[in-house]
Amino acid sequence: MSALDDLKAEVAATISIEQSAVTLIQGIAQQLQDALANAGVNDPALVELTTQLKSNADALAAAVSANTPAAPLASGDGSAPQA
């Protein structure tokens, strides 16, 4: 494998891990929210914690999305010819 292929594989693995982290954080926030609702608990500190978890997950998801390169265009895609 070339160094470029190694780098591509590492980037793909990192993106996958980051997306898994987003899913995990969102799941924890939802489970906490569900547990609080089922128990009839309305503790402002716990509600704030749930909100913060969701916000952190959203921020991580946005960062992953913003820093994920677009897939390269295939040749013959109708784009302008290169010089």
C-alpha positions in Angstrom: 0.0 0.0 0.0 1.3 3.5 -0.8 1.6 6.2 1.8 -1.4 7.9 0.2 -3.5 4.8 0.5 -2.5 4.4 4.1 -3.5 8.1 4.8 -6.8 7.6 3.1 -7.5 4.5 5.2 -6.6 6.4 8.3 -8.9 9.3 7.5 -11.8 6.9 6.7 -11.3 5.2 10.1 -11.1 8.5 11.9 -14.4 9.7 10.3 -16.1 6.4 11.2 -14.9 6.7 14.8 -16.1 10.3 15.1 -19.5 9.4 13.6 -19.8 6.6 16.1 -19.0 9.0 18.9 -21.8 11.3 17.7 -24.3 8.4 17.7 -23.2 7.3 21.1 -23.6 10.8 22.7 -27.0 11.2 21.1 -28.1 7.8 22.4 -26.9 8.6 25.9 -28.8 11.9 25.8 -32.0 10.3 24.6 -31.8 7.5 27.2 -31.3 10.0 29.9 -34.2 12.1 28.7 -36.4 9.0 28.4 -35.5 7.9 31.9 -36.2 11.3 33.4 -39.6 11.4 31.7 -40.5 7.9 32.8 -39.6 8.6 36.4 -41.4 11.9 36.4 -38.2 13.7 37.3 -38.0 17.4 36.4 -34.7 18.3 38.0 -33.3 21.4 36.2 -29.7 20.2 36.5 -30.5 16.8 34.9 -32.5 18.5 32.1 -29.5 20.9 31.5 -27.2 17.9 31.4 -29.3 16.3 28.7 -29.4 19.5 26.7 -25.7 19.9 27.0 -25.1 16.3 25.8 -27.3 17.0 22.7 -25.6 20.2 22.0 -22.1 18.6 22.2 -23.3 15.8 19.9 -24.6 18.4 17.4 -21.3 20.3 17.6 -19.2 17.2 17.0 -21.5 16.2 14.1 -21.1 19.6 12.6 -17.3 19.5 13.0 -17.1 16.1 11.4 -19.3 17.2 8.5 -17.4 20.4 8.0 -14.1 18.7 7.9 -15.0 15.7 5.8 -13.7 16.2 2.3 -16.2 15.8 -0.6 -15.8 12.7 -2.7 -13.6 13.4 -5.7 -15.4 13.7 -9.0 -14.9 10.8 -11.4 -13.2 11.6 -14.7 -15.7 12.3 -17.6 -18.1 13.9 -15.2 -18.8 16.9 -17.4 -16.6 19.3 -15.5 -14.4 21.8 -17.3 -11.2 20.3 -18.7 -8.0 20.9 -16.8 -5.1 22.6 -18.5 
